[in-house]
Amino acid sequence: MKSPLDDALTSINLEASYKDANIALIHGDCRDILKKIPATKNVVIISDPPYGIKWVHNSNPRPIIGDDAPFDPSHLLGFKCVLFGGQHYHTYLPLLGSWIIWDKRCSHKGGRKACNIGPCHTNHIGDYEDIWLSFHAHRTIFRNYWDGWIKATESGIKRIHPTQKPVALMRWLIESYTTPEDLIIDPYAGSCATLLAARSLGRYAIGIELDAQYIAPSVDRLSTPLECPILSKL
């Protein structure tokens, strides 16, 4: 019996840049590839797409493909979705859905009064990121300190993508909003954090990445054992 991963790869009919028993990475345009995958209830999109804000990182000034124009997520919305950055393209999103928060701040453990009452700015880019869900869910906050090179998890691990996300965060999203029977798809795979998280849980996942410069570093990352960081949730 074929796995959900193998069934999807048969439908896609493209050679994977990386594949093992649980995950695969494909170099290509998700807008074309997703048309080949049936939008069943057991297919879940978990992804950090371009936001359409022309953002660049000072350590990697090369623009992100697709970030130079307003982002339209319509090619994703036929699937169950968990999407970062929805506030930037909220006019394209259905009214129904839920929002959860990734809290990126450092926990001062009561060491600053501002942490108890009032603002607590600790991150040079932003203290949190919102995540849009295409379904109803409890309004939840997940904390993982993440400020440039200072990280609560993955300290010392090289950044290979300007908007790289923690594997611990992606693992929590998978555990919280998918089932073991689901196929997880990340159409904007970037650093492949979603694939690493899925594999650590024994889940099936496909990553799709359009930008060729991230394929080789991602294949190297997927080929190297990565200890899954400890999860913490507020």
C-alpha positions in Angstrom: 0.0 0.0 0.0 1.4 3.4 -1.0 1.9 6.1 1.6 0.2 9.5 1.2 3.6 10.9 0.3 4.1 8.4 -2.5 0.5 8.9 -3.8 1.1 12.6 -4.0 4.5 12.3 -5.7 2.9 10.0 -8.3 0.4 12.7 -9.0 3.0 15.5 -9.2 5.2 13.4 -11.5 8.4 15.5 -10.9 11.8 14.3 -9.7 12.3 15.2 -6.0 15.5 17.0 -5.1 15.4 15.1 -1.8 13.3 12.2 -0.7 13.2 9.7 2.2 10.5 7.5 3.7 8.6 10.4 5.2 9.5 13.7 3.3 10.3 15.0 -0.1 11.6 18.4 -1.4 10.6 19.5 -4.9 12.1 22.4 -6.9 9.3 24.1 -8.7 6.4 26.6 -8.7 3.7 25.6 -6.1 1.0 27.3 -8.2 1.5 24.7 -10.8 2.3 21.7 -8.6 -0.6 22.1 -6.2 -3.1 21.8 -9.1 -2.0 18.1 -9.3 -2.8 17.3 -5.7 -6.4 16.5 -4.8 -7.6 18.9 -2.0 -8.9 16.2 0.3 -9.5 16.6 4.1 -6.2 14.8 4.7 -4.0 17.4 3.0 -2.9 20.3 5.1 -0.9 23.4 4.0 1.5 24.7 6.7 3.7 27.4 5.3 5.3 30.9 5.5 4.5 32.4 2.1 5.9 35.7 0.8 3.9 38.6 2.2 4.1 41.1 -0.6 6.1 43.6 1.5 9.4 43.7 -0.4 11.3 42.7 2.7 15.0 41.8 2.7 17.2 40.7 5.6 20.4 42.6 6.2 22.5 39.5 6.2 20.9 38.3 2.9 19.8 41.3 0.9 18.5 39.2 -2.1 14.7 39.7 -2.4 12.4 36.8 -1.7 10.7 35.6 -4.9 7.1 36.7 -5.0 7.5 39.3 -2.3 7.6 42.2 -4.7 3.8 42.3 -5.3 0.7 41.8 -3.1 0.4 38.2 -2.2 -2.8 36.4 -3.3 -3.2 33.0 -1.4 -6.1 31.8 -3.6 -4.0 28.8 -4.9 -3.7 27.6 -1.3 -7.2 28.1 0.0 -8.7 25.0 -1.5 -6.8 23.1 1.2 -6.9 23.2 5.0 -4.3 26.0 5.8 -2.0 27.2 8.5 -0.3 30.3 7.1 2.1 32.8 8.6 1.8 36.6 7.9 -1.9 36.7 7.2 -2.2 40.3 8.3 -0.3 41.4 5.2 -2.8 39.7 2.8 -5.9 39.5 5.0 -8.1 41.1 2.3 -7.7 37.9 0.3 -8.6 35.6 3.2 -12.0 34.2 4.0 -13.8 35.9 7.0 -14.0 32.6 8.8 -10.9 31.2 10.4 -8.8 31.7 13.5 -5.6 33.5 14.6 -2.8 32.2 16.8 0.4 33.9 18.0 4.1 33.0 17.9 5.5 35.0 20.8 9.2 35.8 19.9 10.1 37.7 23.0 12.6 36.8 25.6 11.1 35.6 28.9 12.4 37.7 31.7 10.8 35.5 34.3 9.4 38.5 36.2 12.7 40.4 36.2 11.2 43.5 34.5 8.0 45.2 35.7 7.2 45.9 32.0 6.8 42.2 31.5 3.9 42.1 33.9 2.1 45.3 33.0 2.7 47.4 29.9 4.8 46.9 26.7 7.7 44.5 26.7 9.8 45.1 23.5 12.6 42.6 23.3 12.8 41.8 19.5 14.4 44.2 17.1 12.1 43.3 14.2 8.8 42.4 16.0 7.7 40.8 19.2 5.3 38.3 17.7 4.1 36.8 14.4 0.5 36.0 13.7 -0.6 32.7 12.1 -3.9 32.3 10.3 -5.8 29.1 10.4 -8.6 28.3 7.8 -10.6 26.6 10.5 -11.8 27.2 14.0 -9.2 26.7 16.8 -8.5 27.9 20.3 -6.7 31.2 20.4 -3.2 30.1 21.5 0.2 31.6 22.1 3.4 29.6 21.4 6.6 31.1 22.9 10.0 30.5 21.3 12.5 33.4 21.7 13.8 34.2 18.2 15.7 37.4 17.6 18.3 37.4 14.8 21.1 35.1 15.9 19.7 34.9 19.5 17.4 31.9 19.7 15.8 29.8 22.4 16.2 26.8 20.1 18.7 26.0 17.3 21.4 28.1 18.9 24.5 27.9 16.6 22.6 26.4 13.7 23.3 28.3 10.5 20.5 30.3 9.0 20.0 29.3 5.3 16.9 31.5 4.6 16.1 35.1 5.6 12.7 34.1 7.1 13.7 30.8 8.6 11.4 29.4 11.3 12.1 27.3 14.3 11.7 23.5 13.9 10.2 23.5 17.4 7.4 25.9 16.2 6.7 23.9 13.1 6.6 20.7 15.1 4.1 22.2 17.5 1.9 23.4 14.6 1.9 19.9 13.1 1.1 18.2 16.4 -1.7 20.7 17.1 -3.4 21.0 13.8 -2.8 17.7 11.8 -3.3 14.0 12.4 -0.9 11.2 11.6 -3.0 10.3 8.5 -2.5 13.8 7.0 -0.1 14.8 4.2 1.5 18.1 5.1 2.6 20.4 2.3 4.8 23.5 2.6 4.5 25.3 -0.7 7.2 27.8 0.3 9.6 25.4 1.9 12.6 27.8 2.4 14.8 26.3 5.0 12.7 23.1 5.2 11.8 23.5 8.9 8.4 22.1 8.2 9.9 19.0 6.6 12.3 18.5 9.5 9.5 18.8 12.0 7.3 16.4 10.1 10.0 13.8 9.9 10.8 14.1 13.6 7.1 13.2 14.3 7.1 10.3 11.8 4.6 12.3 9.5 4.5 12.6 5.7 5.3 16.0 4.2 6.2 17.6 0.9 8.1 20.8 0.5 8.0 22.9 -2.6 10.6 25.7 -3.2 10.8 27.9 -6.3 14.1 29.7 -5.6 17.0 27.5 -6.8 19.5 29.1 -4.4 17.8 27.3 -1.4 17.6 23.8 -2.8 21.2 22.7 -2.2 21.5 24.1 1.3 18.1 22.5 2.1 19.1 19.2 0.8 22.3 19.3 3.0 20.1 20.2 6.0 17.7 17.4 5.3 20.5 15.0 4.9 22.0 15.9 8.3 20.5 14.5 11.5 18.9 17.3 13.5 18.0 16.8 17.1 14.4 18.1 17.6 14.5 21.0 20.1 12.5 20.8 23.3 9.1 22.3 22.9 7.5 24.8 25.3 4.1 26.3 25.2 2.5 29.1 27.2 
